[in-house]
Amino acid sequence: MYTYSAYLWPSFISTALVACLSWYGWRRRKVAGALPFALGCLFAVAWSVGAILEAAAVDPGTKVLWLKFQVVWQLPVVTAGTLFLIEYAGFDRWLTTRVVSLLAAPSVLLAAFIATNGLHHLAWVGFAFEAGEITPLRGPVITGAFAVSYVLSAFNLGMFGWLFFKFPRHRWPSASARPCPPCG
C-alpha cells in the first residue's frame, strides 16, 4: 500500500529531469562520453523511482523491497560516471572490453548478492524499523560496495582535478561537478 505526500513532487520533478538528460545523451551517443552519460542517467532514474516508491510505501516489507531496488542501482550510477569521465577526458583507449567488464563486475555481483540475500545474509544482516523508517543493518557485501564506490568517486574527483588544471576550457564543468557515493 502506498500513500500520497506533497513532499514527493520534488523527487518526481528531478526524476523527470534526469530522464530527459538520459534521452538527450542517448540521442547524441556518438559524442565522446554521451553513451555512459545516458546510461548513468538511466540508472539514476531507476534509483530515484525506487526512492520515491520507498517514501510512498506504508508497509515495512514494501519499504524493504524498494530499498533493495535502490541499492542495486547505486553502484552502476557511479560506474557509469567513471566511464563517462574516462571517455570525456579523451582516455577512451583505456576502455577495452576487459576494463569495462572489470568495472561492471562489482555492480553485477552486488545485484546477485542482493537477489540472494535471504540465503546468506551477506548484503544485509537485517532491517530495523522505527517510526515508519527503515534502518538497514549492513553486511560485508554492502560495505564492500561502499568501498568500491568511494574508490571510483575518488578516481572521478582526480579526473575532474586533472581536467581542471590541464585544460582551461574544462575548468567550469570540472569545478561545478560533485560526484557523490551512494548512501543506503
Residue pairs with C-beta under 8 A, 6 or more apart in sequence:
1 57
1 58
1 59
1 62
2 53
2 56
2 57
2 58
2 62
3 56
3 58
4 56
5 55
5 56
7 55
8 52
8 55
8 56
11 48
11 51
11 52
11 55
12 52
14 48
15 45
15 48
15 49
15 52
18 41
18 44
18 45
18 48
19 41
19 42
19 45
21 37
21 38
21 41
22 38
22 39
22 41
22 42
22 44
22 45
23 38
24 38
25 34
25 35
25 37
25 38
25 41
26 34
26 35
26 38
28 34
29 35
29 38
32 87
32 88
32 90
32 92
33 84
33 85
33 87
33 88
35 87
36 80
36 81
36 83
36 84
36 87
37 80
37 84
39 76
39 80
39 83
40 76
40 77
40 80
40 81
40 83
40 84
43 73
43 76
43 77
43 80
44 73
44 77
46 69
46 73
47 70
47 73
47 74
47 77
50 66
50 67
50 69
50 70
50 73
51 66
51 70
53 66
53 69
54 63
54 66
54 67
54 69
54 70
54 134
57 63
57 65
57 66
58 132
60 127
60 129
60 134
63 134
64 127
64 134
67 127
67 134
67 136
67 184
68 114
68 117
70 184
71 110
71 114
71 123
71 142
71 145
71 182
71 184
72 110
72 111
72 114
74 145
74 149
74 182
74 183
74 184
75 106
75 107
75 110
75 145
75 148
75 149
75 182
76 104
76 107
77 182
78 149
78 152
78 153
78 156
78 179
78 181
78 182
79 103
79 104
79 106
79 107
79 152
81 152
81 156
81 179
82 103
82 152
82 155
82 156
83 95
83 100
83 103
85 156
85 159
85 160
86 92
86 94
86 95
86 159
87 95
88 163
89 159
89 162
89 163
103 152
106 144
106 145
106 148
110 123
110 141
110 145
113 120
113 122
113 123
113 141
114 123
114 141
117 123
117 124
117 139
121 139
122 139
122 140
122 141
123 138
123 139
123 141
123 142
124 136
124 137
124 138
124 139
124 142
125 137
125 138
125 139
126 137
127 134
127 135
127 136
127 137
128 134
128 135
128 137
129 135
136 142
136 184
142 184
145 182
146 181
146 182
149 181
149 182
150 181
153 179
153 180
153 181
156 179
157 179
160 174
160 177
160 179
161 174
163 170
163 173
163 174
164 170
164 171
164 174
164 175
